[in-house]
C-alpha cells in the first residue's frame, strides 16, 4: 500500500455500524420490527413492548450455534413501525406475517372462513348453512369447525324441534306439505299445520338448546307434556314425550357433563399441539353451548426456522421456548385476529398470558386460558391431543408417499436433479364443450405437493372452436414467452430463473402504519418437466413452440392414453425423439404423473364450466342468493341488461324491480359487492 493511502473500509462492518446506530436511536415504545437480508428478502417480523430493548437484544448478544444466530448473521437492514399499544403491535405483526410470509416466522394458512348455523329472520324462521360475514339481521350460531358439524346440527334440529329448512321462494308457494313433514322433520308451517305461536316456541327452544341451556329446555318440555296429559291432550303429550326422548338421546351421545361448567364457560376452544418429524400440527376443538362440535387440524409452515426464536423484551435473552409452545403461540396470535374469542381457551402447553390479554383486547372481550384442566375440560383436551397425534401421523405418512413418488419420477425419466424436493413440474390441459368456452389450465407440482396458489387458467380466444392444437400453442406461448425473452436477454440464470419484481404490499396491512418494504414476487422459473395431456400431436405442437422460443425441447413430455384409454396403461411421449416409455400400472412415477394430469384436467374443466355458465346465463352469481328464483332473476337481468348492470345498481334501483323487496335488494347488493 502506498504511503498516505488510507485503508479501504469493510462494507459489512460499515453496514453493521449503521445498523447499530439506527437501533440505538429507536424509542422505548411498542411497535413492530422487520429484519431483511442483503437481497432485501424479509427474514422475520416481530412485535415488542419496548422496541429499543427488543431489537437491541438481537445485535448485542451472542447467538452462535443457534437458528437465531443464523438469522442474525444474515441481517442487513431493519424497518420499524411505532404503534400506540401492544395490542396494536400484535394486530400489525400478524397482518404482516400473513401478508409477507417471512422465512423465520411460523406461518399458518389464513383460513378464517368458518361455517355457521343461521336462523333467518322471518315470521317462520328457517335454518340454513352459512359461510361468510355475519350481520345483525339474522341469528348465527357457531362458528363450527367444518361443514359436516353444521349439517349434523341442522339434522338434529329437524329431528327434535322440526324447524323448516326450505327457501322462502318454496315456502311461499306450497299448497301441501312436503316430504319432510311426512317423515316428521318439519311441522309444515307453509300450509298452516302449526300456529305462529307454537312455531315461535319451537324456535325459542332451539335457540336455547344451541346456547347450551339444554336442561332448561327439557324441564320446560316436561312441564308442557304434563299439562297436556292433565288436559287429556294425549297426542300432543306423546309428541312432546318423543321430543324429550330424542333430545335426551342426543345429550347422552354427546357425553358432556355440564355440571362442571359455569354458564360463562359453555363456549370453549381446546388447542392441542404436536411436533414431530420437522412438522407440527395444531388441533382446534370447538365447544359451543356445551356441545363438542368437532375439531380441525392446522399444519404451519416454517416450523424449523421459527420455532427456536426466543428473545425477551428486556435486556436479557431468554432460552428459546419449546417448539410446541412457539407453534401454539403463533397459532393463537394468527388465528384469533379478527375472530371471536371464546371466554375459555384450554391449551396443551402453557402460553403467554399477556398474549391472550392482547388478543382479547383486540376483540373487545375477556378470555382466560388453562393448560392443566380438570374434569370435562381434561377429557376434551385428551381428545384434542389424540386428534393432533393422528392428524400429524397421517400427514407425515402422506408426505413420505409423495416424496417416494417424486424420487421415482426423477429416476424413471433420468432427470439431472440432486434434490427431488426441487423438482418442478408444470402440466397443461385444454377443456371446452364442442368448441365453446375454451380454457387451458396450468397446474404446478413442486416440493412434493401440488402448489394450488401457482395454478393458472388461460382464456383461449382467436382460434377455431375445438382446435386443441391451436389452443395448446397459444397457452404455451403465453406461459413461456416472457421467460424465454428474459433468458435471451441474460436476465435469467442457467436454470431459467428470471429476476423477480417487487410485489405490492397487501391492503390488509394497517392503514395508519407506514408502508412496509415491498416483498419480492417468487422468481419465474423454467420447470424441470412440462407435461401436456395428449399424445404425439400435442407434443409436436409443444415442440414447435419451444423451438420458436429457444427453449429446451427435452423438457416436454406428453401423457398418452394407453390401449382402450384405460387408466394405468398411459405411455409417456418425448419431444426430443426418445422412444415412448410405459412405466407400469403399479409404478409410483406413473401414479404421480396421473395425479398431476388429473389435477390439470379438473382445474381446466371447472374453469370451462364456470365460463360457459357465465356466457350462457350471465346470472350464476344470482343463483346463489337465497330468495332469488328464476322469475326474479329474469326480471333483474331484463331490467338492468345483464349481471354487470345488476351489480352496478344501487339498493333503491334493485328494490324498484317487481317482486324485489327492500330486504332482498340489500341481500342482493351485499352478495354482488
C-alpha positions as CSV (number, residue, x, y, z in Angstrom):
1,X,0.0,0.0,0.0
2,X,1.3,3.4,-1.0
3,X,2.2,5.9,1.7
4,X,-0.6,8.2,2.5
5,X,-3.3,6.0,1.0
6,X,-6.0,5.1,3.5
7,X,-7.2,1.6,4.1
8,X,-10.4,0.7,2.3
9,X,-13.4,0.4,4.7
10,X,-15.1,-3.0,5.1
11,X,-18.6,-2.7,3.6
12,X,-20.0,-5.3,6.1
13,X,-18.5,-3.5,9.1
14,X,-19.9,-0.2,7.8
15,X,-23.3,-1.7,7.4
16,X,-23.2,-3.1,10.9
17,X,-22.2,0.2,12.3
18,X,-25.1,1.9,10.5
19,X,-27.5,-0.7,11.9
20,X,-26.2,-0.3,15.4
21,X,-26.6,3.4,15.2
22,X,-30.2,3.0,13.9
23,X,-31.1,0.6,16.7
24,X,-29.6,3.0,19.3
25,X,-32.0,5.7,18.1
26,X,-35.1,3.6,18.5
27,X,-37.7,4.7,21.0
28,X,-38.7,2.7,24.0
29,X,-42.3,2.3,22.7
30,X,-44.5,-0.5,21.5
31,X,-44.0,-1.4,17.8
32,X,-43.2,-3.9,15.1
33,X,-39.8,-4.6,13.7
34,X,-38.8,-6.3,10.4
35,X,-35.4,-7.8,9.6
36,X,-34.1,-8.0,6.0
37,X,-31.1,-9.7,4.4
38,X,-28.7,-8.2,1.8
39,X,-31.0,-9.4,-1.1
40,X,-33.9,-7.4,0.5
41,X,-35.7,-10.6,1.5
42,X,-37.8,-10.4,4.6
43,X,-36.4,-12.7,7.4
44,X,-38.5,-12.0,10.4
45,X,-41.4,-9.9,11.7
46,X,-41.7,-9.4,15.5
47,X,-43.6,-7.2,18.0
48,X,-42.2,-5.5,21.1
49,X,-43.5,-3.7,24.1
50,X,-40.2,-1.8,24.0
51,X,-38.7,-1.6,20.6
52,X,-35.3,-0.4,21.6
53,X,-34.7,-3.2,24.2
54,X,-36.2,-5.9,22.0
55,X,-34.3,-5.1,18.8
56,X,-31.0,-4.4,20.7
57,X,-31.1,-7.9,22.2
58,X,-30.6,-9.4,18.7
59,X,-27.4,-7.5,18.0
60,X,-25.7,-7.2,21.4
61,X,-25.9,-10.8,22.5
62,X,-24.1,-14.0,21.4
63,X,-26.3,-16.3,19.4
64,X,-23.7,-18.6,17.9
65,X,-24.7,-22.1,17.1
66,X,-28.5,-21.3,17.2
67,X,-31.1,-20.7,14.5
68,X,-31.5,-17.2,15.8
69,X,-27.7,-16.8,15.3
70,X,-28.1,-18.0,11.7
71,X,-30.8,-15.4,11.1
72,X,-28.8,-12.6,12.8
73,X,-25.8,-13.4,10.6
74,X,-27.9,-12.6,7.5
75,X,-29.4,-9.3,8.8
76,X,-28.6,-6.3,6.6
77,X,-31.2,-3.8,7.5
78,X,-34.2,-3.0,9.8
79,X,-37.6,-1.5,9.5
80,X,-39.8,-0.5,12.4
81,X,-43.3,0.8,13.0
82,X,-44.2,2.5,16.2
83,X,-47.8,1.9,17.5
84,X,-49.8,3.1,20.4
85,X,-50.2,-0.2,22.3
86,X,-49.1,-3.8,22.5
87,X,-52.5,-4.9,21.1
88,X,-52.0,-2.7,18.0
89,X,-48.5,-4.2,17.6
90,X,-49.9,-7.7,17.8
91,X,-52.5,-6.9,15.1
92,X,-49.9,-5.3,12.8
93,X,-47.4,-8.1,13.3
94,X,-49.8,-10.8,12.3
95,X,-51.1,-8.8,9.3
96,X,-47.5,-8.5,8.1
97,X,-46.7,-12.2,8.8
98,X,-49.7,-13.4,6.8
99,X,-49.1,-10.8,4.0
100,X,-45.3,-11.1,3.6
101,X,-44.6,-14.7,4.6
102,X,-41.2,-14.1,6.3
103,X,-38.8,-17.1,6.4
104,X,-38.2,-17.3,10.1
105,X,-41.8,-16.8,11.3
106,X,-44.1,-19.8,11.9
107,X,-46.9,-19.2,9.4
108,X,-50.4,-20.7,9.4
109,X,-52.6,-20.6,6.4
110,X,-55.0,-17.8,6.6
111,X,-58.3,-19.6,6.7
112,X,-60.9,-17.6,8.5
113,X,-64.0,-18.9,6.7
114,X,-65.8,-20.9,9.3
115,X,-69.4,-22.1,8.7
116,X,-72.3,-21.1,10.9
117,X,-75.9,-22.2,11.5
118,X,-78.1,-19.4,10.5
119,X,-81.6,-18.7,11.7
120,X,-83.1,-16.4,9.0
121,X,-85.4,-13.7,10.3
122,X,-89.0,-14.4,9.2
123,X,-92.4,-15.0,10.6
124,X,-91.5,-18.6,10.5
125,X,-87.6,-18.6,10.7
126,X,-85.7,-21.2,8.8
127,X,-82.4,-22.9,9.5
128,X,-79.6,-22.6,6.9
129,X,-76.0,-23.4,6.5
130,X,-74.0,-20.2,6.2
131,X,-70.4,-19.2,5.4
132,X,-69.3,-15.6,5.2
133,X,-69.6,-12.3,7.1
134,X,-72.3,-12.3,9.7
135,X,-74.8,-9.4,10.2
136,X,-77.3,-8.3,12.9
137,X,-80.4,-9.1,10.8
138,X,-80.3,-12.8,11.5
139,X,-79.3,-15.1,14.3
140,X,-76.0,-17.0,13.9
141,X,-74.7,-19.9,15.9
142,X,-71.1,-21.1,15.8
143,X,-68.6,-20.9,14.4
144,X,-68.4,-24.6,13.6
145,X,-65.1,-26.3,12.8
146,X,-66.4,-27.8,9.5
147,X,-69.4,-28.0,7.2
148,X,-70.2,-31.5,8.5
149,X,-70.7,-30.3,12.0
150,X,-73.2,-27.6,10.8
151,X,-75.2,-30.1,8.7
152,X,-75.3,-32.6,11.6
153,X,-76.7,-29.9,13.9
154,X,-79.3,-28.9,11.3
155,X,-80.4,-32.6,11.1
156,X,-80.6,-32.7,14.9
157,X,-82.8,-29.5,14.9
158,X,-85.0,-31.1,12.4
159,X,-85.5,-34.3,14.4
160,X,-86.0,-32.6,17.8
161,X,-87.6,-29.2,17.0
162,X,-88.8,-29.7,13.5
163,X,-87.9,-26.3,12.1
164,X,-88.1,-25.7,8.4
165,X,-85.1,-25.5,6.1
166,X,-86.8,-24.7,2.7
167,X,-86.1,-21.4,0.9
168,X,-88.7,-18.6,1.1
169,X,-89.5,-19.0,-2.6
170,X,-90.5,-22.6,-1.9
171,X,-92.2,-21.8,1.4
172,X,-94.4,-19.1,-0.1
173,X,-95.8,-21.3,-2.9
174,X,-96.6,-24.6,-1.1
175,X,-100.1,-25.8,-1.3
176,X,-99.5,-29.1,0.5
177,X,-96.8,-30.3,3.0
178,X,-93.6,-31.7,1.6
179,X,-91.8,-35.0,2.4
180,X,-90.1,-33.5,5.4
181,X,-93.4,-33.2,7.1
182,X,-94.3,-36.8,6.2
183,X,-91.1,-38.1,7.9
184,X,-91.6,-35.8,10.9
185,X,-88.7,-33.4,10.2
186,X,-90.9,-30.3,9.8
187,X,-94.2,-29.1,11.2
188,X,-95.3,-27.7,7.8
189,X,-95.8,-24.0,8.7
190,X,-96.1,-23.4,5.0
191,X,-99.6,-24.8,4.9
192,X,-100.7,-23.7,8.4
193,X,-100.3,-27.0,10.2
194,X,-98.8,-25.2,13.2
195,X,-99.7,-21.8,14.6
196,X,-97.2,-19.0,14.6
197,X,-97.1,-19.0,18.4
198,X,-96.3,-22.7,18.6
199,X,-93.6,-22.4,15.9
200,X,-92.1,-19.4,17.7
201,X,-91.9,-21.5,20.9
202,X,-90.1,-24.3,18.9
203,X,-87.6,-21.7,17.6
204,X,-87.1,-20.3,21.1
205,X,-86.4,-23.8,22.4
206,X,-84.0,-24.5,19.5
207,X,-82.1,-21.3,20.3
208,X,-81.8,-22.1,24.0
209,X,-80.5,-25.6,23.1
210,X,-77.9,-24.1,20.8
211,X,-76.8,-21.8,23.5
212,X,-76.3,-24.7,25.9
213,X,-79.5,-24.4,28.0
214,X,-80.3,-28.0,27.4
215,X,-81.6,-28.9,30.9
216,X,-83.9,-25.9,31.0
217,X,-85.3,-26.9,27.6
218,X,-86.0,-30.4,28.8
219,X,-87.6,-29.2,32.0
220,X,-89.9,-26.9,30.0
221,X,-90.9,-29.7,27.6
222,X,-91.7,-32.0,30.6
223,X,-93.8,-29.3,32.2
224,X,-95.8,-28.8,28.9
225,X,-96.1,-32.6,28.5
226,X,-97.7,-33.0,31.9
227,X,-100.1,-30.1,31.3
228,X,-101.3,-31.7,28.0
229,X,-101.7,-35.0,29.8
230,X,-103.8,-33.4,32.6
231,X,-106.0,-31.8,29.9
232,X,-106.4,-35.2,28.2
233,X,-104.5,-34.0,25.1
234,X,-102.6,-37.2,24.8
235,X,-101.5,-36.9,21.2
236,X,-99.8,-33.6,22.0
237,X,-98.3,-35.0,25.2
238,X,-97.0,-38.0,23.2
239,X,-95.3,-35.7,20.7
240,X,-93.5,-33.8,23.5
241,X,-92.5,-37.2,25.1
242,X,-90.9,-38.2,21.8
243,X,-89.2,-34.9,21.5
244,X,-87.8,-35.2,25.1
245,X,-86.6,-38.7,24.3
246,X,-84.8,-37.6,21.1
247,X,-83.2,-34.7,23.0
248,X,-82.1,-37.0,25.8
249,X,-80.5,-39.5,23.4
250,X,-78.6,-36.6,21.8
251,X,-77.3,-35.5,25.1
252,X,-76.3,-39.0,26.0
253,X,-74.4,-39.4,22.7
254,X,-72.6,-36.1,23.4
255,X,-71.5,-37.5,26.8
256,X,-70.9,-34.0,28.1
257,X,-71.0,-33.4,31.9
258,X,-72.5,-29.9,32.2
259,X,-72.3,-30.0,36.0
260,X,-68.7,-28.9,35.9
261,X,-69.3,-25.9,33.6
262,X,-70.5,-22.5,34.6
263,X,-72.8,-20.5,32.3
264,X,-69.9,-18.4,31.1
265,X,-67.8,-21.5,30.3
266,X,-70.0,-23.2,27.8
267,X,-68.1,-21.8,24.9
268,X,-64.6,-23.2,24.9
269,X,-61.8,-23.7,22.4
270,X,-59.3,-26.5,23.0
271,X,-55.9,-26.3,21.4
272,X,-53.5,-29.2,21.3
273,X,-50.1,-29.2,19.5
274,X,-47.9,-32.0,18.4
275,X,-44.4,-31.6,16.8
276,X,-42.6,-34.5,15.1
277,X,-40.5,-35.2,12.0
278,X,-39.9,-31.5,11.3
279,X,-43.7,-30.8,11.1
280,X,-46.3,-29.6,13.5
281,X,-50.0,-29.9,13.9
282,X,-52.3,-27.7,16.0
283,X,-55.7,-29.3,16.6
284,X,-58.5,-26.9,17.4
285,X,-61.6,-28.4,19.0
286,X,-64.7,-26.2,19.5
287,X,-67.3,-26.5,22.2
288,X,-70.3,-24.2,21.8
289,X,-73.3,-24.3,24.1
290,X,-71.6,-27.2,26.0
291,X,-71.7,-29.3,22.8
292,X,-68.5,-30.7,21.3
293,X,-68.8,-29.7,17.7
294,X,-65.7,-31.4,16.4
295,X,-62.1,-30.5,15.6
296,X,-59.9,-29.2,12.8
297,X,-56.2,-29.7,12.2
298,X,-53.8,-27.0,11.1
299,X,-50.3,-27.5,9.8
300,X,-48.0,-24.5,9.9
301,X,-45.0,-23.6,7.6
302,X,-41.5,-22.7,8.7
303,X,-41.6,-24.7,11.9
304,X,-37.9,-25.5,11.8
305,X,-36.8,-21.8,11.4
306,X,-39.4,-20.1,13.6
307,X,-39.8,-22.5,16.5
308,X,-36.4,-21.6,18.1
309,X,-36.6,-17.8,18.1
310,X,-36.9,-16.6,21.7
311,X,-35.9,-13.1,22.6
312,X,-37.2,-11.3,25.6
313,X,-38.5,-7.8,25.9
314,X,-35.8,-6.8,28.4
315,X,-32.1,-6.7,28.3
316,X,-31.7,-10.4,28.7
317,X,-32.1,-13.1,26.1
318,X,-34.2,-16.0,27.3
319,X,-33.9,-19.6,26.4
320,X,-35.9,-20.3,23.3
321,X,-39.4,-21.7,24.0
322,X,-40.1,-25.3,23.3
323,X,-41.2,-25.9,19.7
324,X,-44.7,-26.8,20.9
325,X,-45.1,-23.5,22.8
326,X,-43.7,-21.5,19.9
327,X,-46.1,-23.1,17.5
328,X,-49.1,-22.8,19.8
329,X,-48.4,-19.1,20.5
330,X,-48.0,-18.4,16.8
331,X,-51.4,-20.1,16.1
332,X,-53.1,-18.2,18.9
333,X,-51.8,-14.8,17.6
334,X,-52.7,-15.5,14.0
335,X,-55.9,-17.4,14.4
336,X,-57.8,-15.1,16.8
337,X,-57.0,-11.8,15.0
338,X,-60.4,-10.7,13.6
339,X,-62.1,-13.8,15.1
340,X,-64.5,-14.1,18.1
341,X,-62.5,-15.2,21.2
342,X,-64.3,-17.6,23.5
343,X,-64.3,-17.0,27.3
344,X,-62.1,-20.0,27.9
345,X,-59.2,-21.4,25.9
346,X,-57.7,-24.8,27.0
347,X,-54.2,-25.5,25.7
348,X,-51.9,-28.5,25.8
349,X,-48.9,-26.2,26.7
350,X,-48.7,-23.0,28.7
351,X,-48.9,-19.9,26.6
352,X,-48.1,-16.3,27.4
353,X,-50.9,-14.7,29.4
354,X,-50.1,-11.3,28.0
355,X,-50.6,-12.7,24.5
356,X,-54.1,-13.8,25.4
357,X,-54.9,-10.5,27.0
358,X,-53.8,-8.6,23.9
359,X,-55.8,-10.9,21.6
360,X,-58.9,-10.5,23.8
361,X,-58.4,-6.7,23.9
362,X,-58.5,-6.5,20.1
363,X,-61.7,-8.5,20.1
364,X,-63.2,-6.3,22.8
365,X,-63.8,-9.2,25.2
366,X,-62.2,-11.1,28.1
367,X,-60.6,-14.6,27.9
368,X,-58.6,-16.9,30.2
369,X,-56.5,-19.9,29.5
370,X,-55.6,-23.1,31.3
371,X,-53.2,-25.9,30.3
372,X,-53.9,-28.1,33.3
373,X,-57.7,-28.5,33.1
374,X,-59.8,-30.8,35.2
375,X,-63.0,-32.9,34.8
376,X,-64.7,-32.4,31.5
377,X,-62.2,-30.0,30.0
378,X,-59.5,-32.5,30.7
379,X,-61.4,-35.1,28.7
380,X,-61.8,-32.6,25.8
381,X,-58.0,-31.8,25.9
382,X,-57.1,-35.5,25.8
383,X,-59.4,-35.9,22.8
384,X,-57.8,-33.0,21.1
385,X,-54.2,-34.2,21.8
386,X,-55.1,-37.6,20.3
387,X,-56.6,-35.9,17.3
388,X,-53.4,-33.9,16.8
389,X,-51.2,-37.0,17.0
390,X,-53.4,-38.9,14.4
391,X,-53.5,-35.9,12.0
392,X,-49.7,-35.4,12.2
393,X,-49.0,-39.1,11.7
394,X,-51.3,-39.1,8.7
395,X,-49.6,-36.0,7.2
396,X,-46.1,-37.5,7.7
397,X,-47.2,-40.7,6.0
398,X,-48.7,-38.8,3.1
399,X,-45.6,-36.7,2.7
400,X,-43.4,-39.8,2.8
401,X,-45.5,-41.3,0.0
402,X,-45.3,-38.1,-2.0
403,X,-41.5,-38.0,-1.6
404,X,-41.3,-41.6,-2.8
405,X,-43.3,-40.8,-5.9
406,X,-41.2,-37.8,-6.7
407,X,-37.9,-39.8,-6.4
408,X,-39.4,-42.5,-8.6
409,X,-40.3,-40.0,-11.3
410,X,-36.8,-38.4,-11.2
411,X,-35.3,-41.8,-11.6
412,X,-37.7,-43.1,-14.3
413,X,-37.0,-40.1,-16.5
414,X,-33.3,-39.9,-15.6
415,X,-33.6,-36.2,-14.7
416,X,-30.5,-34.4,-13.6
417,X,-31.8,-33.3,-10.2
418,X,-29.9,-33.8,-6.9
419,X,-32.7,-32.9,-4.5
420,X,-36.1,-34.3,-5.6
421,X,-37.8,-31.6,-3.5
422,X,-36.7,-29.0,-6.1
423,X,-38.4,-30.9,-9.0
424,X,-40.9,-28.5,-10.6
425,X,-43.5,-29.9,-13.0
426,X,-46.0,-27.8,-14.9
427,X,-48.9,-29.6,-16.7
428,X,-51.2,-28.2,-19.3
429,X,-54.7,-29.3,-20.4
430,X,-57.4,-27.9,-22.7
431,X,-61.1,-28.1,-22.0
432,X,-64.2,-27.0,-24.0
433,X,-67.7,-28.1,-24.9
434,X,-68.0,-28.6,-28.6
435,X,-65.6,-25.7,-29.1
436,X,-67.5,-23.4,-26.7
437,X,-65.7,-21.5,-23.8
438,X,-62.3,-23.0,-24.4
439,X,-60.0,-22.8,-21.4
440,X,-56.5,-24.0,-20.8
441,X,-55.1,-24.9,-17.4
442,X,-51.6,-24.9,-15.9
443,X,-51.0,-26.7,-12.6
444,X,-47.7,-26.8,-10.7
445,X,-46.2,-29.6,-8.7
446,X,-43.2,-28.7,-6.6
447,X,-41.8,-29.6,-3.1
448,X,-43.6,-32.9,-3.3
449,X,-47.0,-31.3,-3.5
450,X,-49.4,-29.5,-5.8
451,X,-49.0,-25.8,-5.5
452,X,-52.5,-24.5,-5.9
453,X,-51.5,-20.9,-5.4
454,X,-49.5,-21.1,-8.6
455,X,-52.2,-22.6,-10.8
456,X,-53.3,-20.5,-13.8
457,X,-56.2,-20.5,-16.2
458,X,-56.0,-19.1,-19.7
459,X,-59.0,-18.0,-21.8
460,X,-58.3,-19.2,-25.3
461,X,-59.5,-16.8,-28.0
462,X,-59.0,-16.2,-31.7
463,X,-58.9,-19.9,-32.7
464,X,-61.3,-22.2,-34.4
465,X,-63.6,-23.8,-31.9
466,X,-62.4,-27.3,-31.0
467,X,-58.8,-26.8,-32.3
468,X,-56.9,-28.2,-29.3
469,X,-53.6,-27.9,-31.1
470,X,-54.0,-24.2,-31.7
471,X,-55.2,-23.8,-28.0
472,X,-52.0,-25.6,-26.8
473,X,-49.8,-23.4,-29.0
474,X,-51.5,-20.3,-27.5
475,X,-51.2,-21.3,-23.9
476,X,-47.6,-22.4,-24.1
477,X,-46.6,-19.3,-25.9
478,X,-48.3,-17.1,-23.3
479,X,-46.8,-19.1,-20.5
480,X,-43.2,-19.1,-21.5
481,X,-42.6,-16.2,-24.0
482,X,-41.6,-13.7,-21.4
483,X,-39.4,-16.2,-19.6
484,X,-37.7,-17.0,-22.9
485,X,-37.1,-13.3,-23.5
486,X,-35.6,-12.9,-20.1
487,X,-33.2,-15.8,-20.7
488,X,-32.2,-14.5,-24.1
489,X,-31.5,-11.0,-22.6
490,X,-29.4,-12.5,-19.9
491,X,-31.9,-11.6,-17.1
492,X,-32.3,-15.3,-16.1
493,X,-29.7,-17.7,-14.8
494,X,-28.7,-21.0,-16.3
495,X,-31.5,-22.8,-14.5
496,X,-34.1,-20.5,-16.2
497,X,-34.8,-18.4,-13.1
498,X,-35.7,-14.9,-14.1
499,X,-35.3,-11.8,-11.9
500,X,-38.3,-11.1,-9.7
501,X,-40.0,-7.7,-9.4
502,X,-41.1,-6.4,-6.0
503,X,-44.7,-7.1,-5.1
504,X,-47.1,-4.5,-3.8
505,X,-47.9,-4.8,-0.1
506,X,-51.3,-6.2,0.8
507,X,-54.1,-3.8,1.7
508,X,-54.7,-5.9,4.8
509,X,-51.7,-4.0,6.4
510,X,-52.8,-1.4,9.0
511,X,-53.7,1.7,7.1
512,X,-52.2,4.1,9.6
513,X,-48.8,2.3,9.7
514,X,-46.0,3.2,7.3
515,X,-46.0,1.0,4.3
516,X,-43.6,-2.0,4.7
517,X,-40.9,-2.8,2.3
518,X,-42.2,-4.3,-0.9
519,X,-42.0,-8.1,-0.9
520,X,-40.4,-9.6,-4.0
521,X,-42.6,-11.9,-6.0
522,X,-41.4,-15.5,-6.4
523,X,-39.0,-15.6,-9.3
524,X,-40.3,-17.0,-12.5
525,X,-38.7,-20.3,-13.2
526,X,-38.5,-22.7,-16.1
527,X,-39.9,-26.0,-14.9
528,X,-37.8,-29.2,-14.9
529,X,-40.7,-31.0,-16.7
530,X,-43.5,-29.8,-18.9
531,X,-46.4,-32.3,-19.1
532,X,-49.1,-32.0,-21.8
533,X,-52.2,-34.1,-21.7
534,X,-52.1,-35.7,-25.1
535,X,-50.0,-37.9,-27.5
536,X,-47.7,-37.1,-30.4
537,X,-49.9,-34.4,-31.8
538,X,-49.9,-32.2,-28.7
539,X,-46.2,-33.0,-28.1
540,X,-45.3,-31.9,-31.7
541,X,-47.2,-28.6,-31.2
542,X,-45.4,-28.0,-27.8
543,X,-42.1,-28.8,-29.5
544,X,-42.7,-26.2,-32.2
545,X,-43.4,-23.6,-29.6
546,X,-40.3,-24.4,-27.6
547,X,-38.1,-24.3,-30.7
548,X,-39.5,-20.9,-31.7
549,X,-38.9,-19.6,-28.1
550,X,-35.4,-21.2,-28.0
551,X,-36.2,-23.4,-25.0
552,X,-35.0,-26.9,-24.4
553,X,-37.4,-29.4,-26.0
554,X,-36.2,-32.2,-23.7
555,X,-38.4,-30.7,-21.0
556,X,-41.6,-31.7,-22.9
557,X,-43.4,-35.0,-22.1
558,X,-46.8,-36.0,-23.3
559,X,-49.2,-38.2,-21.4
560,X,-50.7,-40.5,-24.0
561,X,-53.8,-42.7,-23.3
562,X,-53.0,-46.4,-23.4
563,X,-54.8,-49.1,-25.2
564,X,-58.5,-48.7,-24.8
565,X,-57.9,-45.4,-22.9
566,X,-57.7,-47.5,-19.7
567,X,-56.2,-45.9,-16.5
568,X,-52.8,-47.4,-15.7
569,X,-51.8,-48.0,-19.3
570,X,-50.7,-44.5,-20.1
571,X,-47.4,-44.0,-22.0
572,X,-45.0,-41.1,-21.9
573,X,-44.2,-39.4,-25.3
574,X,-41.0,-37.3,-25.5
575,X,-40.5,-34.3,-27.8
576,X,-36.8,-34.9,-28.3
577,X,-37.3,-38.2,-30.2
578,X,-36.8,-40.7,-27.4
579,X,-38.9,-43.8,-27.7
580,X,-42.2,-43.9,-25.7
581,X,-42.0,-45.2,-22.2
582,X,-44.5,-47.4,-20.3
583,X,-43.8,-47.2,-16.6
584,X,-46.1,-49.9,-15.5
585,X,-49.6,-49.7,-13.9
586,X,-48.2,-50.0,-10.4
587,X,-45.3,-47.6,-10.9
588,X,-45.0,-44.8,-8.3
589,X,-43.8,-42.5,-11.0
590,X,-46.9,-43.2,-13.2
591,X,-49.1,-42.5,-10.1
592,X,-47.5,-39.1,-9.8
593,X,-47.9,-38.3,-13.5
594,X,-51.5,-39.4,-13.4
595,X,-52.1,-37.3,-10.3
596,X,-50.7,-34.2,-11.9
597,X,-52.5,-34.8,-15.2
598,X,-55.9,-35.4,-13.5
599,X,-55.4,-32.2,-11.5
600,X,-54.8,-30.2,-14.7
601,X,-57.9,-31.8,-16.2
602,X,-60.0,-31.0,-13.1
603,X,-58.8,-27.4,-13.0
604,X,-59.4,-26.9,-16.7
605,X,-62.9,-28.4,-16.7
606,X,-64.2,-26.5,-13.7
607,X,-63.0,-23.2,-15.2
608,X,-64.6,-24.0,-18.5
609,X,-67.9,-24.9,-16.9
610,X,-67.9,-21.6,-14.9
611,X,-67.1,-19.6,-18.0
612,X,-69.8,-21.5,-20.0
613,X,-72.4,-20.8,-17.4
614,X,-71.5,-17.2,-17.3
615,X,-71.7,-16.8,-21.0
616,X,-75.0,-18.6,-21.3
617,X,-76.9,-17.1,-18.4
618,X,-74.8,-14.2,-17.1
619,X,-76.5,-14.9,-13.8
620,X,-74.6,-17.7,-12.0
621,X,-73.9,-15.4,-9.0
622,X,-77.6,-14.5,-8.7
623,X,-78.5,-18.2,-8.5
624,X,-76.6,-18.5,-5.2
625,X,-78.6,-15.8,-3.5
626,X,-81.4,-17.1,-1.3
627,X,-84.8,-15.8,-2.3
628,X,-83.9,-15.1,-5.9
629,X,-85.7,-17.6,-8.0
630,X,-85.9,-18.0,-11.8
631,X,-88.6,-15.3,-12.2
632,X,-86.9,-12.7,-10.1
633,X,-83.5,-13.4,-11.7
634,X,-85.0,-13.0,-15.2
635,X,-86.7,-9.7,-14.2
636,X,-83.4,-8.4,-12.8
637,X,-81.4,-9.3,-15.9
638,X,-84.1,-7.8,-18.2
639,X,-84.3,-4.6,-16.2
640,X,-80.5,-4.0,-16.0
641,X,-79.4,-5.6,-19.1
642,X,-77.3,-8.4,-17.6
643,X,-75.3,-9.3,-14.5
644,X,-72.9,-6.4,-14.8
645,X,-75.9,-4.0,-14.7
646,X,-77.4,-5.7,-11.7
647,X,-74.0,-5.5,-9.9
648,X,-73.8,-1.8,-10.7
649,X,-77.3,-1.0,-9.5
650,X,-77.9,0.5,-6.1
651,X,-80.3,-0.8,-3.4
652,X,-83.1,1.6,-4.4
653,X,-82.8,0.6,-8.0
654,X,-82.9,-3.1,-7.2
655,X,-85.9,-2.6,-4.9
656,X,-87.8,-0.9,-7.7
657,X,-88.0,-4.2,-9.6
658,X,-91.2,-6.1,-9.3
659,X,-91.1,-8.8,-6.6
660,X,-87.8,-7.5,-5.1
661,X,-88.4,-6.2,-1.5
662,X,-86.1,-3.7,0.2
663,X,-84.6,-6.5,2.3
664,X,-84.0,-8.8,-0.7
665,X,-82.4,-5.8,-2.6
666,X,-80.0,-5.3,0.3
667,X,-79.1,-9.0,0.3
668,X,-78.5,-8.9,-3.5
669,X,-76.3,-5.8,-3.2
670,X,-74.2,-7.4,-0.4
671,X,-73.8,-10.6,-2.4
672,X,-72.6,-8.8,-5.5
673,X,-70.1,-6.5,-3.8
